[in-house]
């Protein structure tokens, strides 16, 4: 848990500067399968089908969306 002193923007930026994220456009171009990646954006929609959740993520870099599939049984 981060203390309130670490939540100042400059300190938080330094703390997280080693983490790089991919844009939706870069992710769709590279097509990583079963890789752990970090993306940032807005959740456009969430759908549930049986034990799966489908999350559509957008970030404004392209018109396409990134679909994230989450297994409800294995998510924590």
N, CA, C and O atoms as a printed pandas DataFrame, in Angstrom:
     atom_number atom_name residue_name chain_id  residue_number  x_coord  y_coord  z_coord
0              1         N          UNK        A               1    0.838   -1.175    0.000
1              2        CA          UNK        A               1    0.000    0.000    0.000
2              3         C          UNK        A               1    0.881    1.235    0.000
3              4         O          UNK        A               1    1.844    1.310    0.762
4              5         N          UNK        A               2    0.562    2.198   -0.841
5              6        CA          UNK        A               2    1.342    3.422   -0.936
6              7         C          UNK        A               2    0.917    4.402    0.144
7              8         O          UNK        A               2   -0.272    4.606    0.388
8              9         N          UNK        A               3    1.892    4.996    0.776
9             10        CA          UNK        A               3    1.576    6.035    1.755
10            11         C          UNK        A               3    1.188    7.303    1.017
11            12         O          UNK        A               3    1.487    7.463   -0.166
12            13         N          UNK        A               4    0.526    8.194    1.720
13            14        CA          UNK        A               4    0.053    9.427    1.087
14            15         C          UNK        A               4    1.203   10.269    0.557
15            16         O          UNK        A               4    1.021   11.008   -0.411
16            17         N          UNK        A               5    2.394   10.178    1.169
17            18        CA          UNK        A               5    3.534   10.952    0.670
18            19         C          UNK        A               5    3.984   10.462   -0.699
19            20         O          UNK        A               5    4.570   11.223   -1.469
20            21         N          UNK        A               6    3.717    9.202   -1.005
21            22        CA          UNK        A               6    4.094    8.672   -2.313
22            23         C          UNK        A               6    3.061    8.978   -3.385
23            24         O          UNK        A               6    3.306    8.739   -4.567
24            25         N          UNK        A               7    1.927    9.495   -2.994
25            26        CA          UNK        A               7    0.874    9.752   -3.966
26            27         C          UNK        A               7    0.994   11.099   -4.655
27            28         O          UNK        A               7    0.195   11.417   -5.537
28            29         N          UNK        A               8    1.983   11.895   -4.265
29            30        CA          UNK        A               8    2.195   13.146   -4.987
30            31         C          UNK        A               8    2.623   12.802   -6.414
31            32         O          UNK        A               8    3.396   11.863   -6.603
32            33         N          UNK        A               9    2.148   13.526   -7.409
33            34        CA          UNK        A               9    2.404   13.154   -8.805
34            35         C          UNK        A               9    3.872   12.960   -9.149
35            36         O          UNK        A               9    4.209   12.019   -9.869
36            37         N          UNK        A              10    4.756   13.823   -8.656
37            38        CA          UNK        A              10    6.163   13.685   -9.033
38            39         C          UNK        A              10    6.775   12.428   -8.452
39            40         O          UNK        A              10    7.532   11.737   -9.134
40            41         N          UNK        A              11    6.460   12.119   -7.202
41            42        CA          UNK        A              11    7.012   10.915   -6.598
42            43         C          UNK        A              11    6.410    9.662   -7.204
43            44         O          UNK        A              11    7.118    8.678   -7.417
44            45         N          UNK        A              12    5.124    9.680   -7.484
45            46        CA          UNK        A              12    4.488    8.529   -8.097
46            47         C          UNK        A              12    5.048    8.291   -9.492
47            48         O          UNK        A              12    5.231    7.144   -9.901
48            49         N          UNK        A              13    5.320    9.361  -10.221
49            50        CA          UNK        A              13    5.892    9.238  -11.552
50            51         C          UNK        A              13    7.268    8.588  -11.482
51            52         O          UNK        A              13    7.578    7.714  -12.291
52            53         N          UNK        A              14    8.091    8.998  -10.531
53            54        CA          UNK        A              14    9.416    8.396  -10.371
54            55         C          UNK        A              14    9.298    6.941   -9.962
55            56         O          UNK        A              14   10.055    6.097  -10.442
56            57         N          UNK        A              15    8.364    6.640   -9.086
57            58        CA          UNK        A              15    8.182    5.285   -8.587
58            59         C          UNK        A              15    7.766    4.339   -9.711
59            60         O          UNK        A              15    8.192    3.184   -9.725
60            61         N          UNK        A              16    6.951    4.799  -10.646
61            62        CA          UNK        A              16    6.416    3.951  -11.709
62            63         C          UNK        A              16    7.110    4.159  -13.051
63            64         O          UNK        A              16    6.636    3.651  -14.068
64            65         N          UNK        A              17    8.205    4.884  -13.078
65            66        CA          UNK        A              17    8.811    5.225  -14.361
66            67         C          UNK        A              17    9.406    4.027  -15.083
67            68         O          UNK        A              17    9.611    4.084  -16.296
68            69         N          UNK        A              18    9.687    2.943  -14.369
69            70        CA          UNK        A              18   10.272    1.781  -15.013
70            71         C          UNK        A              18    9.227    0.928  -15.729
71            72         O          UNK        A              18    9.586    0.031  -16.492
72            73         N          UNK        A              19    7.960    1.189  -15.501
73            74        CA          UNK        A              19    6.893    0.426  -16.137
74            75         C          UNK        A              19    6.531    1.105  -17.452
75            76         O          UNK        A              19    6.199    2.291  -17.473
76            77         N          UNK        A              20    6.594    0.357  -18.543
77            78        CA          UNK        A              20    6.185    0.929  -19.820
78            79         C          UNK        A              20    4.913    0.225  -20.275
79            80         O          UNK        A              20    4.757   -0.982  -20.091
80            81         N          UNK        A              21    4.026    0.980  -20.859
81            82        CA          UNK        A              21    2.775    0.396  -21.327
82            83         C          UNK        A              21    2.697    0.525  -22.838
83            84         O          UNK        A              21    3.307    1.409  -23.440
84            85         N          UNK        A              22    1.940   -0.369  -23.429
85            86        CA          UNK        A              22    1.708   -0.348  -24.865
86            87         C          UNK        A              22    0.379    0.333  -25.141
87            88         O          UNK        A              22   -0.554    0.247  -24.342
88            89         N          UNK        A              23    0.303    1.001  -26.267
89            90        CA          UNK        A              23   -0.983    1.557  -26.679
90            91         C          UNK        A              23   -1.808    0.434  -27.305
91            92         O          UNK        A              23   -1.274   -0.618  -27.657
92            93         N          UNK        A              24   -3.095    0.662  -27.438
93            94        CA          UNK        A              24   -3.958   -0.326  -28.082
94            95         C          UNK        A              24   -3.485   -0.562  -29.509
95            96         O          UNK        A              24   -3.485   -1.699  -29.981
96            97         N          UNK        A              25   -3.086    0.489  -30.195
97            98        CA          UNK        A              25   -2.613    0.372  -31.577
98            99         C          UNK        A              25   -1.374   -0.520  -31.658
99           100         O          UNK        A              25   -1.299   -1.395  -32.521
100          101         N          UNK        A              26   -0.394   -0.305  -30.760
101          102        CA          UNK        A              26    0.818   -1.132  -30.748
102          103         C          UNK        A              26    0.495   -2.579  -30.387
103          104         O          UNK        A              26    1.058   -3.509  -30.965
104          105         N          UNK        A              27   -0.398   -2.763  -29.447
105          106        CA          UNK        A              27   -0.762   -4.108  -29.015
106          107         C          UNK        A              27   -1.436   -4.881  -30.139
107          108         O          UNK        A              27   -1.134   -6.055  -30.351
108          109         N          UNK        A              28   -2.346   -4.234  -30.863
109          110        CA          UNK        A              28   -3.019   -4.902  -31.975
110          111         C          UNK        A              28   -2.050   -5.204  -33.113
111          112         O          UNK        A              28   -2.210   -6.206  -33.810
112          113         N          UNK        A              29   -1.054   -4.354  -33.308
113          114        CA          UNK        A              29   -0.069   -4.581  -34.359
114          115         C          UNK        A              29    0.835   -5.766  -34.015
115          116         O          UNK        A              29    1.153   -6.570  -34.892
116          117         N          UNK        A              30    1.254   -5.887  -32.752
117          118        CA          UNK        A              30    2.170   -6.951  -32.332
118          119         C          UNK        A              30    1.453   -8.268  -32.060
119          120         O          UNK        A              30    2.058   -9.334  -32.164
120          121         N          UNK        A              31    0.167   -8.203  -31.712
121          122        CA          UNK        A              31   -0.653   -9.380  -31.435
122          123         C          UNK        A              31   -0.023  -10.334  -30.415
123          124         O          UNK        A              31    0.186  -11.505  -30.733
124          125         N          UNK        A              32    0.284   -9.871  -29.206
125          126        CA          UNK        A              32    0.847  -10.782  -28.200
126          127         C          UNK        A              32   -0.225  -11.752  -27.695
127          128         O          UNK        A              32   -1.312  -11.337  -27.293
128          129         N          UNK        A              33    0.094  -13.030  -27.720
129          130        CA          UNK        A              33   -0.837  -14.052  -27.258
130          131         C          UNK        A              33   -0.237  -14.719  -26.031
131          132         O          UNK        A              33    0.915  -15.154  -26.052
132          133         N          UNK        A              34   -1.015  -14.797  -24.968
133          134        CA          UNK        A              34   -0.585  -15.406  -23.704
134          135         C          UNK        A              34    0.637  -14.730  -23.099
135          136         O          UNK        A              34    1.375  -15.357  -22.339
136          137         N          UNK        A              35    0.861  -13.469  -23.422
137          138        CA          UNK        A              35    1.937  -12.685  -22.817
138          139         C          UNK        A              35    1.322  -11.721  -21.816
139          140         O          UNK        A              35    0.185  -11.278  -21.982
140          141         N          UNK        A              36    2.078  -11.401  -20.782
141          142        CA          UNK        A              36    1.628  -10.377  -19.845
142          143         C          UNK        A              36    2.074   -9.030  -20.378
143          144         O          UNK        A              36    3.263   -8.804  -20.604
144          145         N          UNK        A              37    1.113   -8.133  -20.578
145          146        CA          UNK        A              37    1.412   -6.795  -21.074
146          147         C          UNK        A              37    0.667   -5.785  -20.213
147          148         O          UNK        A              37   -0.279   -6.131  -19.504
148          149         N          UNK        A              38    1.102   -4.543  -20.285
149          150        CA          UNK        A              38    0.432   -3.459  -19.570
150          151         C          UNK        A              38   -0.135   -2.498  -20.598
151          152         O          UNK        A              38    0.600   -1.952  -21.421
152          153         N          UNK        A              39   -1.438   -2.292  -20.552
153          154        CA          UNK        A              39   -2.098   -1.314  -21.409
154          155         C          UNK        A              39   -2.901   -0.377  -20.522
155          156         O          UNK        A              39   -3.343   -0.754  -19.436
156          157         N          UNK        A              40   -3.080    0.836  -20.993
157          158        CA          UNK        A              40   -3.858    1.817  -20.252
158          159         C          UNK        A              40   -4.901    2.404  -21.177
159          160         O          UNK        A              40   -4.626    2.679  -22.345
160          161         N          UNK        A              41   -6.092    2.592  -20.656
161          162        CA          UNK        A              41   -7.153    3.151  -21.476
162          163         C          UNK        A              41   -8.450    3.197  -20.704
163          164         O          UNK        A              41   -8.463    3.184  -19.473
164          165         N          UNK        A              42   -9.545    3.251  -21.447
165          166        CA          UNK        A              42  -10.878    3.339  -20.872
166          167         C          UNK        A              42  -11.648    2.078  -21.207
167          168         O          UNK        A              42  -11.538    1.547  -22.312
168          169         N          UNK        A              43  -12.420    1.606  -20.258
169          170        CA          UNK        A              43  -13.283    0.453  -20.499
170          171         C          UNK        A              43  -14.522    0.945  -21.232
171          172         O          UNK        A              43  -15.301    1.741  -20.709
172          173         N          UNK        A              44  -14.685    0.453  -22.454
173          174        CA          UNK        A              44  -15.832    0.850  -23.264
174          175         C          UNK        A              44  -17.058    0.005  -22.919
175          176         O          UNK        A              44  -18.173    0.521  -22.847
176          177         N          UNK        A              45  -16.846   -1.291  -22.707
177          178        CA          UNK        A              45  -17.970   -2.154  -22.342
178          179         C          UNK        A              45  -17.456   -3.417  -21.664
179          180         O          UNK        A              45  -16.307   -3.820  -21.841
180          181         N          UNK        A              46  -18.340   -4.028  -20.883
181          182        CA          UNK        A              46  -18.062   -5.304  -20.221
182          183         C          UNK        A              46  -19.259   -6.209  -20.473
183          184         O          UNK        A              46  -20.406   -5.818  -20.254
184          185         N          UNK        A              47  -18.976   -7.430  -20.938
185          186        CA          UNK        A              47  -20.035   -8.404  -21.175
186          187         C          UNK        A              47  -19.681   -9.699  -20.452
187          188         O          UNK        A              47  -18.509  -10.058  -20.343
188          189         N          UNK        A              48  -20.686  -10.386  -19.967
189          190        CA          UNK        A              48  -20.462  -11.673  -19.311
190          191         C          UNK        A              48  -21.146  -12.751  -20.126
191          192         O          UNK        A              48  -22.303  -12.606  -20.521
192          193         N          UNK        A              49  -20.426  -13.832  -20.374
193          194        CA          UNK        A              49  -20.977  -14.996  -21.053
194          195         C          UNK        A              49  -20.520  -16.225  -20.279
195          196         O          UNK        A              49  -19.336  -16.562  -20.279
196          197         N          UNK        A              50  -21.445  -16.881  -19.631
197          198        CA          UNK        A              50  -21.165  -18.018  -18.754
198          199         C          UNK        A              50  -20.124  -17.612  -17.718
199          200         O          UNK        A              50  -20.397  -16.736  -16.898
200          201         N          UNK        A              51  -18.952  -18.214  -17.729
201          202        CA          UNK        A              51  -17.921  -17.909  -16.726
202          203         C          UNK        A              51  -16.833  -16.986  -17.271
203          204         O          UNK        A              51  -15.761  -16.882  -16.676
204          205         N          UNK        A              52  -17.093  -16.320  -18.389
205          206        CA          UNK        A              52  -16.107  -15.424  -18.993
206          207         C          UNK        A              52  -16.615  -13.990  -19.000
207          208         O          UNK        A              52  -17.808  -13.735  -19.170
208          209         N          UNK        A              53  -15.697  -13.071  -18.813
209          210        CA          UNK        A              53  -15.983  -11.646  -18.973
210          211         C          UNK        A              53  -15.215  -11.151  -20.186
211          212         O          UNK        A              53  -14.045  -11.493  -20.361
212          213         N          UNK        A              54  -15.856  -10.356  -21.019
213          214        CA          UNK        A              54  -15.228   -9.742  -22.179
214          215         C          UNK        A              54  -15.200   -8.236  -21.939
215          216         O          UNK        A              54  -16.245   -7.598  -21.806
216          217         N          UNK        A              55  -14.000   -7.682  -21.885
217          218        CA          UNK        A              55  -13.816   -6.258  -21.608
218          219         C          UNK        A              55  -13.256   -5.604  -22.862
219          220         O          UNK        A              55  -12.227   -6.042  -23.377
220          221         N          UNK        A              56  -13.912   -4.567  -23.359
221          222        CA          UNK        A              56  -13.419   -3.798  -24.501
222          223         C          UNK        A              56  -12.690   -2.575  -23.974
223          224         O          UNK        A              56  -13.271   -1.755  -23.263
224          225         N          UNK        A              57  -11.408   -2.455  -24.328
225          226        CA          UNK        A              57  -10.572   -1.357  -23.858
226          227         C          UNK        A              57  -10.195   -0.470  -25.040
227          228         O          UNK        A              57   -9.789   -0.973  -26.088
228          229         N          UNK        A              58  -10.326    0.841  -24.879
229          230        CA          UNK        A              58   -9.922    1.800  -25.908
230          231         C          UNK        A              58   -8.998    2.828  -25.265
231          232         O          UNK        A              58   -9.054    3.058  -24.058
232          233         N          UNK        A              59   -8.140    3.447  -26.090
233          234        CA          UNK        A              59   -7.268    4.503  -25.552
234          235         C          UNK        A              59   -7.157    5.712  -26.463
235          236         O          UNK        A              59   -6.442    6.660  -26.140
236          237         N          UNK        A              60   -7.846    5.698  -27.593
237          238        CA          UNK        A              60   -7.838    6.852  -28.481
238          239         C          UNK        A              60   -6.737    6.849  -29.523
239          240         O          UNK        A              60   -6.686    7.760  -30.349
240          241         N          UNK        A              61   -5.844    5.848  -29.517
241          242        CA          UNK        A              61   -4.768    5.818  -30.509
242          243         C          UNK        A              61   -5.237    5.264  -31.846
243          244         O          UNK        A              61   -4.581    5.468  -32.867
244          245         N          UNK        A              62   -6.366    4.565  -31.848
245          246        CA          UNK        A              62   -6.939    4.054  -33.092
246          247         C          UNK        A              62   -8.430    3.833  -32.862
247          248         O          UNK        A              62   -8.918    3.969  -31.740
248          249         N          UNK        A              63   -9.140    3.498  -33.913
249          250        CA          UNK        A              63  -10.579    3.287  -33.800
250          251         C          UNK        A              63  -10.926    1.897  -33.285
251          252         O          UNK        A              63  -12.058    1.653  -32.868
252          253         N          UNK        A              64   -9.957    0.984  -33.314
253          254        CA          UNK        A              64  -10.197   -0.386  -32.858
254          255         C          UNK        A              64  -10.185   -0.460  -31.342
255          256         O          UNK        A              64   -9.724    0.455  -30.660
256          257         N          UNK        A              65  -10.697   -1.559  -30.833
257          258        CA          UNK        A              65  -10.692   -1.793  -29.398
258          259         C          UNK        A              65   -9.885   -3.050  -29.112
259          260         O          UNK        A              65   -9.739   -3.920  -29.970
260          261         N          UNK        A              66   -9.372   -3.130  -27.910
261          262        CA          UNK        A              66   -8.656   -4.314  -27.460
262          263         C          UNK        A              66   -9.626   -5.115  -26.609
263          264         O          UNK        A              66  -10.166   -4.603  -25.629
264          265         N          UNK        A              67   -9.850   -6.375  -26.983
265          266        CA          UNK        A              67  -10.773   -7.202  -26.213
266          267         C          UNK        A              67   -9.977   -8.056  -25.237
267          268         O          UNK        A              67   -9.081   -8.802  -25.629
268          269         N          UNK        A              68  -10.318   -7.934  -23.966
269          270        CA          UNK        A              68   -9.659   -8.679  -22.903
270          271         C          UNK        A              68  -10.645   -9.726  -22.409
271          272         O          UNK        A              68  -11.795   -9.408  -22.105
272          273         N          UNK        A              69  -10.194  -10.979  -22.329
273          274        CA          UNK        A              69  -11.042  -12.071  -21.869
274          275         C          UNK        A              69  -10.573  -12.474  -20.478
275          276         O          UNK        A              69   -9.399  -12.779  -20.271
276          277         N          UNK        A              70  -11.505  -12.474  -19.528
277          278        CA          UNK        A              70  -11.183  -12.798  -18.142
278          279         C          UNK        A              70  -12.028  -13.988  -17.713
279          280         O          UNK        A              70  -13.254  -13.965  -17.821
280          281         N          UNK        A              71  -11.362  -15.025  -17.229
281          282        CA          UNK        A              71  -12.052  -16.191  -16.693
282          283         C          UNK        A              71  -12.461  -15.884  -15.258
283          284         O          UNK        A              71  -11.602  -15.635  -14.412
284          285         N          UNK        A              72  -13.749  -15.898  -14.977
285          286        CA          UNK        A              72  -14.246  -15.540  -13.644
286          287         C          UNK        A              72  -13.757  -16.508  -12.576
287          288         O          UNK        A              72  -13.640  -16.125  -11.412
288          289         N          UNK        A              73  -13.471  -17.737  -12.938
289          290        CA          UNK        A              73  -13.001  -18.727  -11.968
290          291         C          UNK        A              73  -11.546  -18.523  -11.577
291          292         O          UNK        A              73  -11.156  -18.882  -10.466
292          293         N          UNK        A              74  -10.738  -17.957  -12.461
293          294        CA          UNK        A              74   -9.305  -17.812  -12.205
294          295         C          UNK        A              74   -8.879  -16.395  -11.898
295          296         O          UNK        A              74   -7.693  -16.163  -11.661
296          297         N          UNK        A              75   -9.786  -15.438  -11.892
297          298        CA          UNK        A              75   -9.401  -14.047  -11.644
298          299         C          UNK        A              75   -9.342  -13.775  -10.154
299          300         O          UNK        A              75  -10.126  -14.311   -9.371
300          301         N          UNK        A              76   -8.394  -12.932   -9.782
301          302        CA          UNK        A              76   -8.241  -12.545   -8.372
302          303         C          UNK        A              76   -8.157  -11.059   -8.269
303          304         O          UNK        A              76   -8.026  -10.523   -7.169
